[in-house]
Each structure stands twice: as C-alpha cells, then as structure tokens.
C-alpha cells in the first residue's frame, strides 16, 4: 500500500512573514481602535477647553478696557465696544451687568432674555446655560467698578467643531483598519496557498486510504469466503476419508487376530504397523474435522453430568500406553471434594488426552503429573486440571505461537516428534467454548505445566444451556452438590 506523506513545504518561510505581518496588522487595528475610542472624547475636551480659554481672554480684555467707560457711565460707548467684541470673537452674546444684577448693556437683538439675577451677578464660576433657546457657556469677568461682564460661547459651534474632529478621527481609524486588513490579506495569501495545497494532499491521501480500505475489505471478504469454502471442503473430505480408514482399521484388526491364531509373528508385526498408521491418520482427520466445525460455527456443546474421578480414570487408562512408551511415570492427584461436573464430557476428555499425549510425547524417562482440584473464584465454582511434565520444555518465544493452528513450538520438534500442531489449538477452542481457558508455563530443558480451568457448570459460563430451567435445573444442582 502506497501513501503520500503531507510535507510542510516552505513551512518556516511561509510562517515567518505571516507572523510578522499579523503582528503589524494587529498593532494597527489596536491603535486604530484606541484612537477611535479615546481620541474623540479627548478632542472634545480639548476643543471645549480651548473655547473657554478664548472666552475668558475676551472677557478679561473687555473688563480691563471698559473700566473708564463704565465709570463715566457712557452706555453708548459700552454697547459699541461689546458689540464689536462679539462680532470679532464670534461670541453668542456679551452682557455688562451692574452690581445689583441689572443690565447696563448687552448685544441681544431686541429685548434681552430673562435670566436669574444670581446668574448675572456671578463673577467667577463658568457654567452651562440656555439663553434664548440656545445652549451657551457663560464666562463672567468682574470689573473694578463692581460691574460684571458675561461672555457667552455658543455650544452648538463647539459641537460642530467636535463633529468635524470626530469625522477626522473616524476617517483615520478607518484608514488604519483598512491598512491593517490589507496587510493581513497580504500575509495570509501565502499561508492560504500553502493550506490549500495541504488540503489537496490530504484529500488525495484520504481518497487513497479509502481505496485501500475498500481493497482490504474486499480481500477480507474473499478470505472469509475462502476460509468457509476450505472448512466445508475439509469437513466433506474428512467424512469421505473416515469411511475407508475405518474399514482399513477394522480389517487390520481382524487380520491381526487371524495371524496371531496362526502364529504368523512377522505378519502380525506388519499388520500392526498398518493398524497403527490407520489409527494415526484417523486421529489427524478427526482433528481437522473438529477444527473445520469450530471455524464454521457448527461445533455444538452437549452437556451432561458426570463424575470427575471416573473421567480421570478413563483418561489415564487410555493415555497409559503413550506415557509408558517413553519410559515415563504418570502420577494422578485428585482432591476429596472433586465431586461431579456438568459440562461436555467428550470435549473435556479430548482436551485432557491432548495435553497428556503431548506430555508423554515430549518427555523421556521422566514424570508426568495430573492434578485435579476445585476452586472458588468470585463466588463461582471452578475445576482446575494441571498437567505437569519434566520434558524438553519451551522458550518464551515458542510459547507465543503454541496455540496457533498447524504450528508447533519449534520446527525441529515436528521433524523429531511429528504431529500437525492441531491438538493444542483445538484444546483451547474447546475450553473457551465451555467458558474456561488453558494456559501454559514452561522452562526450556526443565518441563512444562498446562493449566486447564473450567466452570463446574458449563451453563453458568457459556449460556449454552439456556433451556435448562425449573425442575431440571434443580435436579442438576442437587446432583452437582
């Protein structure tokens, strides 16, 4: 499977100007926002302060220049002077007020507006006021003679200047933000191109990965179909082979009896070889048939109640010739409370025979132990069978593939001891079908220990006996107890 790696081409070259430009753009945007937020209020305050300072200067100048005219009560001259000052300074109005609050002179057209006497008598405080429906800033200045000059600044004119300043500030802010956006666009362009190229590469990789997954799925389906066909073929061929083999084994047994009766020892030896080869071939075919049934999901569990001691007597009796063939001793240990078991007798018998046969085959002039005991694990009743030997043992690397089909721990053992490598694989399959498992501990050159652990009642572990209920269930429990 070929895959295309996503390469960050020109990554540092693209990212460096991008980061610098992003920093510049961010700085411009922040500066523009700060200026836009605080600049308008600042300019408003500055313009108001400047207007008030100008008004105070005009008021002070008038107060100084009108002392003699006011003292000589030349009202016409006073009026001319303040009108000239209003026109030149752009004031809203100018009032000259006596000490008692009455108007001496003013610049209003027509009658002067009504104002509170305390306002006109104020000599120090600058205050906002409304005169003739116009907002003004009233600035007083006291004359030595006791009179007071009030200069009025038009607030609308000040606000007009503020609005112009606001427009200028907003314009500058917009320009700065636009420059920042342009700088950001300039910085993002190579990054966007790089990202676009990366996205295309990723899309290509995803498409290739999907194609690979589809190919793998098709290969898996084909493999499953081939495996099912293989299992069906093996099952059919096994049945076809078992029939003639049983005939060969049966006729060889009959011929052996006839030869023994006629005392033809050489013929007996040859016939026994034929009989042994037929039995060996039949065992291999049975193993293949069992494995094909398990893989095809057609291997059923047939539970029954049986005495474990009787099972072990039968197993040891069957395996004794194999154990004795290599001058081995078989020792059996059974606890007193071993009792009964409700499980598939045939599968357990075959599993124990497989393990004991292996122990006898790989041990010479040694000892093989078969131990059986009951254990309580998580409030459940289990039976543990241990088969220990003093045989050749195994290395840790060999134990990893021990329970695989058609595989033995070491290829050299196949040449020396024979076998197909199916016995342990079938044993583990049977144990797991019955709700248990089989594990191994081994040391090279010292021997092996196989531990087969199964629930005392298979229905509690594998749910294969869902129909066992009511009175039948009670009978089973009484017999197990």
C-alpha positions as CSV (number, residue, x, y, z in Angstrom):
1,X,0.0,0.0,0.0
2,X,1.4,3.3,-1.0
3,X,0.7,6.5,0.9
4,X,1.6,10.1,0.2
5,X,3.0,11.9,3.2
6,X,1.9,15.5,3.7
7,X,5.1,17.6,3.6
8,X,5.1,21.1,5.2
9,X,6.8,22.6,2.2
10,X,8.3,26.0,2.9
11,X,6.7,25.9,6.3
12,X,9.1,28.3,8.1
13,X,9.4,30.5,5.0
14,X,5.7,31.0,4.9
15,X,5.1,31.3,8.6
16,X,7.7,33.9,9.4
17,X,6.3,36.8,7.3
18,X,2.8,35.7,8.2
19,X,3.6,36.1,11.9
20,X,5.3,39.5,11.3
21,X,2.5,40.8,9.2
22,X,0.0,39.5,11.6
23,X,1.8,41.4,14.4
24,X,1.8,44.6,12.3
25,X,-1.8,44.3,11.4
26,X,-2.8,43.6,14.9
27,X,-0.9,46.6,16.1
28,X,-2.6,48.9,13.6
29,X,-6.0,47.6,14.4
30,X,-5.4,48.1,18.2
31,X,-4.0,51.5,17.6
32,X,-7.0,52.5,15.4
33,X,-9.5,51.2,18.0
34,X,-7.7,53.1,20.8
35,X,-7.6,56.3,18.8
36,X,-11.2,55.9,17.7
37,X,-12.4,55.2,21.3
38,X,-10.4,57.7,23.3
39,X,-9.4,60.3,20.6
40,X,-12.9,61.7,20.1
41,X,-13.5,62.3,23.8
42,X,-10.1,63.8,24.1
43,X,-10.6,66.2,21.2
44,X,-14.0,67.2,22.6
45,X,-12.4,68.1,25.9
46,X,-9.5,70.0,24.2
47,X,-11.9,72.0,21.9
48,X,-14.1,72.9,24.8
49,X,-11.1,73.9,27.0
50,X,-9.7,76.0,24.1
51,X,-13.0,77.8,23.5
52,X,-13.4,78.6,27.3
53,X,-9.8,79.9,27.4
54,X,-10.5,82.1,24.4
55,X,-13.8,83.3,26.0
56,X,-12.0,84.1,29.3
57,X,-9.4,86.1,27.4
58,X,-12.1,88.1,25.7
59,X,-13.9,88.7,28.9
60,X,-10.7,89.8,30.8
61,X,-9.8,92.1,27.9
62,X,-13.2,93.7,27.9
63,X,-13.2,94.1,31.7
64,X,-9.9,95.9,31.5
65,X,-10.7,98.1,28.6
66,X,-14.2,99.2,29.8
67,X,-13.2,100.4,33.3
68,X,-13.1,104.1,32.4
69,X,-16.1,103.9,30.1
70,X,-18.3,102.2,32.7
71,X,-17.0,104.5,35.4
72,X,-18.2,107.6,33.4
73,X,-21.5,105.8,32.6
74,X,-21.1,106.1,28.8
75,X,-23.6,103.4,27.9
76,X,-23.5,104.0,24.2
77,X,-19.7,103.5,24.1
78,X,-20.1,100.4,26.2
79,X,-22.6,99.0,23.8
80,X,-20.5,99.7,20.8
81,X,-17.4,98.1,22.4
82,X,-19.1,94.9,23.4
83,X,-20.9,94.5,20.0
84,X,-17.5,94.9,18.3
85,X,-16.0,92.3,20.6
86,X,-18.9,89.9,20.0
87,X,-18.5,90.2,16.3
88,X,-14.7,89.9,16.2
89,X,-14.6,87.0,18.7
90,X,-17.6,85.1,17.4
91,X,-19.4,85.1,20.7
92,X,-23.1,84.3,21.3
93,X,-23.6,87.4,23.5
94,X,-21.9,89.9,25.8
95,X,-23.6,91.4,28.8
96,X,-22.5,94.2,31.1
97,X,-24.3,93.9,34.5
98,X,-24.4,96.3,37.4
99,X,-23.5,95.1,40.8
100,X,-27.2,94.8,41.7
101,X,-27.9,92.4,38.8
102,X,-29.5,94.9,36.3
103,X,-28.3,95.0,32.7
104,X,-26.1,98.0,31.8
105,X,-25.5,96.9,28.2
106,X,-26.0,93.9,26.0
107,X,-25.6,92.6,22.4
108,X,-29.0,91.0,22.0
109,X,-31.3,91.9,19.1
110,X,-34.4,93.4,20.7
111,X,-35.2,92.8,24.4
112,X,-32.7,90.8,26.4
113,X,-33.9,87.3,27.6
114,X,-34.9,86.8,31.2
115,X,-32.1,85.3,33.3
116,X,-31.8,84.8,37.0
117,X,-30.3,87.7,38.8
118,X,-27.9,85.4,40.7
119,X,-26.6,84.1,37.4
120,X,-25.9,87.6,36.1
121,X,-24.3,88.5,39.5
122,X,-21.9,85.5,39.3
123,X,-18.3,86.8,39.0
124,X,-16.2,83.7,39.0
125,X,-18.0,80.4,38.0
126,X,-18.2,79.3,34.4
127,X,-21.4,77.4,33.8
128,X,-23.5,75.9,31.0
129,X,-26.8,77.7,30.5
130,X,-29.6,78.2,28.0
131,X,-30.2,81.7,26.7
132,X,-32.8,82.5,24.1
133,X,-33.3,78.7,23.5
134,X,-29.6,78.4,22.7
135,X,-27.1,76.3,24.7
136,X,-24.2,78.5,25.8
137,X,-21.2,78.5,28.1
138,X,-21.4,81.6,30.3
139,X,-18.0,83.1,31.3
140,X,-18.0,86.0,33.8
141,X,-15.3,88.7,34.4
142,X,-15.6,91.3,37.2
143,X,-14.8,94.9,36.5
144,X,-13.1,97.1,39.2
145,X,-16.1,99.3,39.3
146,X,-18.2,96.4,40.6
147,X,-19.8,95.7,37.3
148,X,-19.7,92.2,35.7
149,X,-19.1,91.3,32.1
150,X,-20.6,88.0,30.9
151,X,-19.3,86.4,27.7
152,X,-21.4,83.7,26.1
153,X,-19.9,80.9,23.9
154,X,-22.2,79.1,21.5
155,X,-22.1,75.4,22.4
156,X,-23.5,74.4,19.0
157,X,-20.5,75.9,17.3
158,X,-18.2,74.0,19.6
159,X,-20.1,70.8,18.9
160,X,-19.8,71.5,15.2
161,X,-16.0,71.6,15.6
162,X,-16.1,68.4,17.7
163,X,-18.2,66.7,14.9
164,X,-15.6,67.7,12.3
165,X,-12.8,66.4,14.6
166,X,-14.9,63.2,15.1
167,X,-15.1,62.7,11.3
168,X,-11.4,63.2,11.0
169,X,-10.7,60.7,13.7
170,X,-13.1,58.2,12.3
171,X,-11.5,58.6,8.9
172,X,-8.1,58.0,10.3
173,X,-9.3,54.9,12.1
174,X,-11.0,53.5,9.0
175,X,-7.8,54.1,7.0
176,X,-5.7,52.4,9.7
177,X,-8.1,49.4,9.9
178,X,-8.1,49.1,6.1
179,X,-4.3,49.2,6.0
180,X,-4.3,46.5,8.7
181,X,-6.8,44.4,6.7
182,X,-4.7,44.8,3.6
183,X,-1.6,43.8,5.5
184,X,-3.4,40.8,6.9
185,X,-4.5,39.8,3.4
186,X,-1.0,40.2,2.1
187,X,0.3,38.0,5.0
188,X,-2.4,35.4,4.7
189,X,-2.1,34.8,0.9
190,X,1.0,32.5,1.0
191,X,-0.4,30.8,4.1
192,X,-3.7,30.2,2.3
193,X,-2.0,28.9,-0.7
194,X,0.1,26.5,1.5
195,X,-3.1,25.5,3.3
196,X,-4.9,24.9,0.0
197,X,-2.0,22.7,-1.2
198,X,-2.0,20.8,2.1
199,X,-5.8,20.3,1.8
200,X,-5.4,18.9,-1.7
201,X,-2.7,16.5,-0.5
202,X,-4.9,15.4,2.4
203,X,-7.8,14.9,0.1
204,X,-5.6,12.7,-2.1
205,X,-4.4,10.8,0.9
206,X,-7.9,10.3,2.2
207,X,-9.1,9.1,-1.2
208,X,-6.1,6.6,-1.4
209,X,-6.8,5.5,2.1
210,X,-10.5,4.9,1.3
211,X,-9.5,2.9,-1.8
212,X,-7.0,0.9,0.3
213,X,-9.7,0.2,2.9
214,X,-12.1,-0.9,0.2
215,X,-9.4,-3.2,-1.2
216,X,-8.8,-4.6,2.3
217,X,-12.5,-5.1,2.8
218,X,-12.8,-7.0,-0.4
219,X,-9.7,-9.0,0.4
220,X,-11.1,-9.8,3.9
221,X,-14.4,-10.9,2.4
222,X,-12.6,-13.0,-0.2
223,X,-10.5,-14.5,2.6
224,X,-13.6,-15.3,4.7
225,X,-15.3,-16.9,1.8
226,X,-12.2,-18.9,1.0
227,X,-11.9,-19.9,4.7
228,X,-15.6,-21.1,4.7
229,X,-15.0,-23.0,1.5
230,X,-11.9,-24.6,3.0
231,X,-13.8,-25.6,6.1
232,X,-16.6,-27.0,4.1
233,X,-14.1,-28.9,1.9
234,X,-12.2,-30.3,4.9
235,X,-15.4,-31.4,6.5
236,X,-16.6,-33.2,3.4
237,X,-13.2,-34.7,2.7
238,X,-12.8,-35.8,6.3
239,X,-16.1,-37.7,6.2
240,X,-15.1,-39.2,2.8
241,X,-11.7,-40.3,4.3
242,X,-13.0,-41.7,7.6
243,X,-15.2,-44.3,5.9
244,X,-12.3,-46.2,4.1
245,X,-10.0,-45.6,7.1
246,X,-12.4,-47.3,9.5
247,X,-12.7,-50.2,7.1
248,X,-8.8,-50.4,6.9
249,X,-8.6,-50.3,10.7
250,X,-11.4,-52.9,11.2
251,X,-9.9,-55.3,8.6
252,X,-6.4,-54.9,10.0
253,X,-7.7,-55.8,13.5
254,X,-9.4,-58.9,12.1
255,X,-6.3,-59.9,10.2
256,X,-4.1,-59.4,13.3
257,X,-6.4,-61.8,15.2
258,X,-6.2,-64.4,12.4
259,X,-2.4,-64.1,12.1
260,X,-2.0,-64.4,15.9
261,X,-4.2,-67.5,15.8
262,X,-1.9,-69.0,13.1
263,X,1.2,-67.8,15.0
264,X,2.5,-65.8,12.0
265,X,4.5,-63.3,14.0
266,X,6.1,-61.4,11.1
267,X,2.7,-60.9,9.5
268,X,1.3,-59.7,12.9
269,X,4.1,-57.1,13.1
270,X,3.3,-55.8,9.6
271,X,-0.4,-55.7,10.2
272,X,0.1,-53.8,13.5
273,X,2.0,-51.2,11.6
274,X,-0.9,-50.9,9.1
275,X,-3.3,-50.7,12.1
276,X,-1.2,-48.0,13.9
277,X,-0.8,-45.9,10.7
278,X,-4.6,-46.1,10.1
279,X,-5.3,-45.0,13.7
280,X,-2.8,-42.2,13.4
281,X,-4.3,-41.0,10.2
282,X,-7.8,-41.2,11.6
283,X,-6.8,-39.1,14.6
284,X,-5.4,-36.4,12.2
285,X,-8.6,-36.4,10.2
286,X,-10.7,-36.1,13.3
287,X,-8.6,-33.1,14.4
288,X,-9.1,-31.5,11.0
289,X,-12.8,-32.2,11.1
290,X,-13.1,-30.7,14.6
291,X,-11.2,-27.6,13.6
292,X,-13.3,-27.1,10.5
293,X,-16.5,-27.4,12.5
294,X,-15.3,-24.9,15.0
295,X,-14.3,-22.4,12.3
296,X,-17.7,-22.9,10.5
297,X,-19.6,-22.4,13.8
298,X,-21.1,-25.8,13.7
299,X,-19.5,-27.3,16.8
300,X,-22.2,-27.8,19.4
301,X,-21.9,-28.3,23.2
302,X,-23.6,-31.4,24.6
303,X,-23.5,-31.1,28.4
304,X,-24.1,-33.9,30.8
305,X,-23.5,-34.7,34.4
306,X,-20.5,-37.0,35.2
307,X,-18.1,-37.9,38.0
308,X,-14.8,-36.3,37.5
309,X,-13.0,-39.2,39.1
310,X,-14.5,-41.6,36.5
311,X,-13.4,-39.3,33.7
312,X,-9.8,-39.2,35.0
313,X,-9.7,-43.0,35.4
314,X,-10.8,-43.3,31.8
315,X,-8.3,-40.7,30.5
316,X,-5.3,-42.2,32.4
317,X,-6.2,-45.7,31.3
318,X,-6.3,-44.5,27.7
319,X,-3.1,-42.5,27.8
320,X,-1.1,-45.0,29.8
321,X,0.4,-46.8,26.7
322,X,1.6,-43.4,25.3
323,X,3.2,-42.5,28.7
324,X,4.9,-45.8,29.1
325,X,6.2,-45.8,25.5
326,X,9.0,-43.3,26.6
327,X,9.5,-45.0,30.0
328,X,7.6,-42.2,31.9
329,X,5.7,-42.4,35.1
330,X,2.2,-41.0,35.5
331,X,1.0,-39.7,38.9
332,X,-2.6,-38.6,39.4
333,X,-3.7,-36.4,42.3
334,X,-7.4,-35.7,43.0
335,X,-8.8,-33.7,45.9
336,X,-11.5,-35.3,48.0
337,X,-14.1,-32.7,47.2
338,X,-13.8,-33.0,43.4
339,X,-17.3,-34.3,43.0
340,X,-19.4,-34.0,39.9
341,X,-19.4,-31.8,36.8
342,X,-22.0,-30.6,34.4
343,X,-20.3,-29.9,31.0
344,X,-19.4,-31.5,27.7
345,X,-17.7,-34.8,28.7
346,X,-16.4,-35.6,25.2
347,X,-14.6,-32.2,24.7
348,X,-13.1,-32.3,28.2
349,X,-11.9,-35.9,27.7
350,X,-10.3,-35.0,24.3
351,X,-8.6,-31.9,25.8
352,X,-7.1,-33.9,28.7
353,X,-6.0,-36.6,26.3
354,X,-4.3,-34.0,24.0
355,X,-2.4,-32.5,26.9
356,X,-1.4,-35.8,28.4
357,X,-0.4,-37.2,25.0
358,X,1.8,-34.1,24.4
359,X,3.4,-34.5,27.8
360,X,4.1,-38.2,27.1
361,X,5.5,-37.5,23.6
362,X,7.9,-34.7,24.7
363,X,9.1,-36.4,27.9
364,X,11.6,-39.3,28.1
365,X,12.3,-41.3,31.3
366,X,10.5,-38.6,33.4
367,X,7.4,-38.0,35.4
368,X,4.1,-36.6,34.4
369,X,1.6,-35.3,37.0
370,X,-2.1,-34.9,36.5
371,X,-3.8,-32.9,39.3
372,X,-7.4,-32.0,39.6
373,X,-8.9,-29.7,42.2
374,X,-11.9,-27.4,42.9
375,X,-11.5,-23.6,43.3
376,X,-13.8,-20.8,44.2
377,X,-13.2,-17.6,42.2
378,X,-15.5,-14.6,42.5
379,X,-18.1,-16.9,44.2
380,X,-18.1,-19.3,41.3
381,X,-17.2,-22.9,41.4
382,X,-14.3,-23.9,39.0
383,X,-12.4,-27.1,38.3
384,X,-8.7,-26.9,37.6
385,X,-6.7,-29.6,35.8
386,X,-2.9,-29.3,35.8
387,X,-0.7,-31.5,33.6
388,X,3.0,-31.1,34.5
389,X,6.0,-32.9,33.0
390,X,9.7,-33.0,33.2
391,X,10.2,-32.9,29.4
392,X,12.0,-30.7,27.0
393,X,10.2,-27.5,27.9
394,X,9.9,-24.4,25.7
395,X,11.4,-21.0,25.3
396,X,9.2,-17.9,25.8
397,X,9.4,-17.1,22.1
398,X,8.0,-20.5,21.3
399,X,5.1,-20.2,23.7
400,X,3.6,-17.2,21.9
401,X,2.6,-19.4,18.9
402,X,1.9,-22.6,20.8
403,X,-1.9,-22.5,20.4
404,X,-2.0,-21.5,16.7
405,X,-3.4,-23.9,14.2
406,X,-0.9,-26.1,12.3
407,X,2.0,-24.6,14.3
408,X,4.4,-26.3,16.8
409,X,6.6,-24.5,19.3
410,X,9.8,-25.4,17.4
411,X,10.0,-26.6,13.8
412,X,12.7,-29.1,14.9
413,X,10.2,-30.8,17.2
414,X,8.0,-31.5,14.1
415,X,10.8,-33.4,12.4
416,X,11.7,-35.4,15.6
417,X,8.3,-35.9,17.3
418,X,5.8,-35.5,14.4
419,X,2.3,-34.0,14.7
420,X,0.2,-31.4,12.9
421,X,0.0,-28.8,15.6
422,X,-3.8,-29.0,15.9
423,X,-4.1,-30.6,19.3
424,X,-3.4,-27.6,21.5
425,X,-5.3,-25.2,19.2
426,X,-8.4,-27.5,19.4
427,X,-8.0,-27.8,23.2
428,X,-8.0,-24.0,23.7
429,X,-11.0,-23.7,21.4
430,X,-12.9,-26.3,23.4
431,X,-12.0,-24.7,26.7
432,X,-13.2,-21.3,25.6
433,X,-16.4,-22.8,24.2
434,X,-17.1,-24.2,27.7
435,X,-16.4,-20.9,29.4
436,X,-12.8,-21.6,30.5
437,X,-9.3,-21.4,29.1
438,X,-5.9,-23.2,29.0
439,X,-2.6,-21.6,29.8
440,X,1.0,-22.8,29.8
441,X,4.1,-22.2,31.9
442,X,7.4,-23.6,30.7
443,X,11.1,-23.5,31.1
444,X,13.4,-24.8,28.4
445,X,15.0,-28.0,29.4
446,X,13.0,-28.4,32.7
447,X,9.5,-29.1,31.5
448,X,6.0,-27.5,31.1
449,X,2.8,-27.1,33.0
450,X,-0.5,-26.8,31.3
451,X,-3.4,-25.4,33.4
452,X,-6.9,-26.1,32.2
453,X,-9.6,-24.2,34.1
454,X,-13.3,-24.8,33.5
455,X,-16.5,-23.8,35.3
456,X,-18.0,-26.7,37.2
457,X,-21.3,-26.0,35.5
458,X,-21.0,-25.0,31.8
459,X,-24.4,-23.3,31.7
460,X,-23.2,-20.7,34.1
461,X,-20.4,-19.7,31.9
462,X,-21.2,-20.1,28.2
463,X,-25.0,-19.6,28.2
464,X,-25.2,-22.7,26.0
465,X,-27.9,-24.3,28.3
466,X,-30.5,-21.5,28.3
467,X,-33.2,-24.2,28.2
468,X,-32.1,-25.8,31.4
469,X,-34.6,-24.3,33.9
470,X,-37.1,-25.2,36.5
471,X,-37.2,-28.8,37.8
472,X,-34.4,-29.9,35.5
473,X,-32.2,-27.1,36.8
474,X,-32.9,-28.1,40.4
475,X,-32.0,-31.7,39.6
476,X,-28.7,-30.7,38.1
477,X,-27.8,-28.6,41.1
478,X,-28.7,-31.4,43.5
479,X,-26.5,-33.9,41.6
480,X,-23.6,-31.5,41.4
481,X,-23.9,-30.8,45.2
